[in-house]
Amino acid sequence: MDQNQNFNQNYNPNYNPNYNSNMNNAVQEKGGPSGLSIAALVFAFLLSPIGLILGIVDLIKKDGRTKGLSIAAIITSIVMGFISLIVCAVLLAIIYPSVVKYEQKSYIANDMQLCANVRNAVITAMMDPAVITSSNSGLPHNDDWIYVEDIDPDTYFGMVFEECMGSDIDELEGQIQSTYRGKTASGLQFRIVNGNEVEVRIENSDNGDGEEISIVNYY
């Protein structure tokens, strides 16, 4: 025991020899920011949700360290999260219309091909000998628009037509993919004009230029 300690004990009845030691330990325990808070701040910029979680964990942790960096990490994570949401919303607003437009173009191309297939099937059926000579030919009249779904599959025309299409007649309307005024286009029709022209259209449709999807062929 040194002289200063003897002096304090003699003249200060409340003297605690462990007081200075406890104070030194407290000072040593209380340091700068923890590694967790540093990691939180880094992740706040790179991956804000993780930075936010790490910042909160470090903030509530009782380790005697300063918490300023944890608070900064939490605030930064929240700000970066809002910025990310705004950027995503702007990108979505820019990209989404282009995606929808491209998708609609692909649907229109599909429907144009469907019309071409119907046209070819009609021409093939019209030229089939059984259709030409049979009393049950089912051959449509000139100039009349006929819904494809109204073709009678029990006639020779209907049987040849179905064979060419590779699908049942009542399934063809469901193959339309494009949209018209917010709904799926509808009304797959054909007609024979002047005996040598086959027109096919989708009655309620839009080809992208404000006109119905249609195709014409002479045979």
C-alpha positions as CSV (number, residue, x, y, z in Angstrom):
1,M,0.0,0.0,0.0
2,D,1.6,3.3,-1.1
3,Q,1.7,6.5,0.9
4,N,-1.2,8.2,-1.0
5,Q,-3.4,5.3,-0.2
6,N,-2.4,5.4,3.5
7,F,-3.1,9.1,3.5
8,N,-6.5,8.7,1.9
9,Q,-7.5,6.0,4.3
10,N,-6.4,8.0,7.3
11,Y,-8.1,11.3,6.4
12,N,-11.0,10.1,4.2
13,P,-13.2,7.5,5.9
14,N,-15.2,7.0,2.7
15,Y,-12.2,6.1,0.6
16,N,-12.6,3.0,-1.6
17,P,-9.3,1.6,-2.8
18,N,-11.1,-0.2,-5.7
19,Y,-12.8,3.0,-7.0
20,N,-10.0,4.0,-9.4
21,S,-9.7,0.4,-10.6
22,N,-13.4,0.3,-11.4
23,M,-13.3,3.6,-13.2
24,N,-10.3,2.3,-15.3
25,N,-12.2,-0.8,-16.2
26,A,-15.3,1.2,-17.2
27,V,-13.2,3.4,-19.4
28,Q,-11.6,0.4,-21.1
29,E,-15.0,-1.3,-21.6
30,K,-16.4,1.8,-23.3
31,G,-14.8,2.1,-26.8
32,G,-15.6,3.3,-30.3
33,P,-18.1,1.8,-32.7
34,S,-18.4,-2.0,-32.9
35,G,-17.6,-4.1,-35.9
36,L,-21.3,-4.9,-36.2
37,S,-22.2,-1.2,-36.5
38,I,-19.5,-0.8,-39.2
39,A,-20.9,-3.8,-41.1
40,A,-24.4,-2.3,-40.7
41,L,-23.3,1.0,-42.3
42,V,-21.6,-0.8,-45.2
43,F,-24.7,-3.0,-45.9
44,A,-26.9,0.1,-45.6
45,F,-25.5,1.2,-49.0
46,L,-25.1,-2.3,-50.5
47,L,-28.2,-4.1,-49.2
48,S,-30.3,-1.8,-47.1
49,P,-32.6,-4.4,-45.4
50,I,-29.6,-6.2,-44.0
51,G,-28.0,-2.9,-43.0
52,L,-31.2,-2.0,-41.2
53,I,-31.3,-5.2,-39.3
54,L,-27.7,-5.1,-38.3
55,G,-28.0,-1.5,-37.2
56,I,-31.0,-2.3,-34.9
57,V,-29.3,-5.3,-33.4
58,D,-26.2,-3.2,-32.6
59,L,-28.3,-0.4,-31.2
60,I,-30.0,-2.5,-28.7
61,K,-26.9,-4.4,-27.8
62,K,-25.6,-3.5,-24.3
63,D,-21.8,-3.5,-24.9
64,G,-20.8,-0.1,-23.6
65,R,-19.8,1.1,-27.1
66,T,-20.9,4.3,-28.9
67,K,-24.0,3.8,-31.0
68,G,-23.7,6.8,-33.3
69,L,-22.7,4.6,-36.2
70,S,-25.6,2.2,-35.7
71,I,-28.0,5.1,-35.8
72,A,-26.4,6.4,-38.9
73,A,-26.7,2.9,-40.5
74,I,-30.4,2.7,-39.6
75,I,-31.1,6.1,-41.1
76,T,-29.1,5.4,-44.2
77,S,-30.8,2.0,-44.7
78,I,-34.2,3.6,-44.5
79,V,-33.2,6.4,-47.0
80,M,-31.6,3.9,-49.4
81,G,-34.6,1.7,-49.2
82,F,-36.9,4.5,-50.2
83,I,-34.5,5.5,-53.0
84,S,-34.5,1.9,-54.3
85,L,-38.3,1.8,-54.3
86,I,-38.5,5.1,-56.2
87,V,-35.9,3.9,-58.8
88,C,-37.8,0.6,-59.2
89,A,-41.1,2.4,-59.7
90,V,-39.6,4.7,-62.3
91,L,-38.0,1.8,-64.2
92,L,-41.3,-0.2,-64.1
93,A,-43.2,2.8,-65.5
94,I,-40.7,3.1,-68.3
95,I,-40.3,-0.6,-69.2
96,Y,-43.8,-2.0,-68.6
97,P,-45.6,-0.2,-71.5
98,S,-42.9,-1.5,-73.9
99,V,-43.3,-5.0,-72.6
100,V,-47.1,-4.9,-73.0
101,K,-46.7,-3.4,-76.5
102,Y,-44.2,-6.2,-77.5
103,E,-46.5,-8.8,-76.0
104,Q,-49.5,-7.5,-77.9
105,K,-47.5,-7.5,-81.2
106,S,-46.7,-11.2,-80.6
107,Y,-50.3,-11.9,-80.0
108,I,-51.4,-10.1,-83.2
109,A,-48.8,-12.1,-85.2
110,N,-50.2,-15.3,-83.7
111,D,-53.8,-14.3,-84.7
112,M,-52.6,-13.4,-88.2
113,Q,-51.1,-16.8,-88.5
114,L,-54.4,-18.3,-87.3
115,C,-56.3,-16.4,-90.0
116,A,-53.8,-17.6,-92.6
117,N,-54.3,-21.2,-91.4
118,V,-58.1,-20.8,-91.6
119,R,-57.8,-19.4,-95.1
120,N,-55.7,-22.3,-96.3
121,A,-58.1,-24.8,-94.7
122,V,-61.1,-23.2,-96.5
123,I,-59.3,-23.2,-99.8
124,T,-58.3,-26.8,-99.4
125,A,-61.8,-27.8,-98.4
126,M,-63.4,-25.9,-101.4
127,M,-61.1,-27.7,-103.8
128,D,-61.7,-31.2,-102.4
129,P,-63.6,-33.4,-104.9
130,A,-65.8,-34.8,-102.2
131,V,-66.9,-31.3,-101.2
132,I,-67.5,-30.3,-104.8
133,T,-69.6,-33.4,-105.8
134,S,-71.4,-34.3,-102.6
135,S,-74.9,-33.3,-101.7
136,N,-73.7,-33.0,-98.1
137,S,-70.8,-30.7,-99.0
138,G,-71.6,-27.9,-96.6
139,L,-70.0,-25.5,-98.9
140,P,-70.7,-21.9,-97.8
141,H,-72.5,-19.4,-99.9
142,N,-70.6,-16.6,-101.6
143,D,-70.2,-13.2,-99.9
144,D,-71.7,-14.4,-96.6
145,W,-69.5,-13.9,-93.5
146,I,-69.5,-17.2,-91.6
147,Y,-68.3,-17.7,-88.0
148,V,-65.8,-20.5,-88.0
149,E,-67.5,-22.0,-85.0
150,D,-70.7,-22.4,-87.1
151,I,-69.1,-24.7,-89.6
152,D,-70.8,-28.1,-89.4
153,P,-68.2,-30.7,-88.7
154,D,-70.5,-33.5,-90.0
155,T,-70.4,-32.1,-93.6
156,Y,-67.6,-32.9,-96.0
157,F,-66.5,-29.3,-96.0
158,G,-66.3,-29.3,-92.2
159,M,-64.4,-32.6,-92.0
160,V,-61.8,-31.5,-94.5
161,F,-61.5,-28.1,-92.8
162,E,-61.0,-29.7,-89.4
163,E,-58.4,-32.1,-90.8
164,C,-56.5,-29.2,-92.3
165,M,-56.6,-27.2,-89.1
166,G,-55.6,-30.1,-86.9
167,S,-58.1,-28.9,-84.3
168,D,-61.8,-29.3,-83.6
169,I,-63.8,-26.4,-85.0
170,D,-65.1,-25.4,-81.6
171,E,-61.6,-25.0,-80.3
172,L,-60.4,-22.4,-82.9
173,E,-62.0,-19.4,-81.3
174,G,-60.1,-20.1,-78.1
175,Q,-56.8,-19.9,-80.0
176,I,-57.2,-16.1,-80.4
177,Q,-54.6,-14.3,-78.2
178,S,-54.7,-10.6,-79.0
179,T,-56.9,-8.1,-77.1
180,Y,-59.5,-5.6,-78.1
181,R,-60.7,-2.9,-75.8
182,G,-59.3,-4.6,-72.8
183,K,-60.8,-8.0,-73.7
184,T,-59.7,-11.0,-75.7
185,A,-60.4,-10.4,-79.4
186,S,-63.3,-12.5,-80.8
187,G,-65.3,-13.4,-83.9
188,L,-63.2,-15.6,-86.1
189,Q,-64.9,-15.4,-89.5
190,F,-64.4,-16.2,-93.2
191,R,-66.2,-15.6,-96.5
192,I,-65.9,-16.5,-100.1
193,V,-66.2,-13.6,-102.6
194,N,-66.8,-14.1,-106.3
195,G,-65.9,-17.7,-106.0
196,N,-62.2,-17.1,-106.1
197,E,-61.4,-14.9,-103.1
198,V,-61.2,-16.1,-99.5
199,E,-61.3,-13.4,-96.7
200,V,-60.7,-14.2,-93.1
201,R,-61.0,-11.8,-90.2
202,I,-61.3,-11.5,-86.5
203,E,-64.4,-9.3,-86.1
204,N,-63.6,-7.7,-82.8
205,S,-59.9,-7.1,-83.0
206,D,-57.2,-4.5,-83.6
207,N,-54.1,-5.1,-85.7
208,G,-52.3,-2.2,-84.0
209,D,-53.3,0.3,-86.7
210,G,-56.9,0.6,-85.6
211,E,-58.2,-2.0,-88.1
212,E,-59.4,-5.5,-87.6
213,I,-57.0,-8.4,-88.0
214,S,-57.7,-9.9,-91.4
215,I,-56.2,-11.7,-94.4
216,V,-57.3,-12.0,-98.0
217,N,-56.2,-14.6,-100.6
218,Y,-57.1,-15.4,-104.2
219,Y,-57.0,-18.9,-105.4
